[in-house]
Amino acid sequence: MNASISLDQLIQILTRESAQCDLLAQNIVHERDAVKRLALQEFNLINQARTSILNSLGLLKEELDVLLRALAERCHVPAASRTLSEILHQAYGTQAEVVLQQYERLAEKARAVKQDIAVNQLLIKNVQSFLMRAAEAYRQGPQEDELYSASGVRGTAAGQAVMLKRKG
């Protein structure tokens, strides 16, 4: 395995990972928009796209792991110190800085995506909580003396679309 070919391979893998990370960020924005609009019909496509992106990222990670393991063995990097930076410095010296900078940019993207996913999880949790409270309030139903028709007359039975709950 030629060192320059391996460096090119590392750069290509990191570039592809970065592109997949960008796609994942777009997917998360689409999900957030769908949650805000309560567009439930869009979630299946969003989740299918996300699964595809995550599968691609998983395959890229495996590819990167195989390449780094081969480099570590070729450069005789001990297992205890097999970090990306150590392997790159031993294999490529100063050329490693370019790859490490690219890796740092990718890591920053990944952290931002992770934070966006957490925001979406919180948003979804809040919507679920709101819907659960609304469903519980609907199940309990108001007392007869708290119901009014659309015309304002106190009623003993009213349809859910026309009842108003008395305040105070």
C-alpha angles and dihedrals in degrees: 000000000000115000094226092050090051091049090051089048091051091050091049093050092048091047091052091047090051091051091050090048089054090051090050091051090052090048090053092051089050090050092050091051091049091050092050091050092040087232096165093170089068097056096081092057092042091052093046090052091047092050090052092049093048091049089052091049090050092052091048090051090052090049091050092047092052092049094047092046090053091048092048092052093046091050093042094237108173115245091241093062100037099133122144092249094048093048092047094047092050093045102039110012111199093003087068091073092073092054092043091052090050089048091051091052089050091049090052090052090049091052091050091049091049090051091049090051089053090052090051091048090053092047091050091046091052092049090049091050092050092049092047091051091047091050091048092049090050092049093051092052124194125278117262093252090056096059126098130178123235089265091055098253117138108248138195094212129016137172115254093246095057104037122106123190117235114242123215 
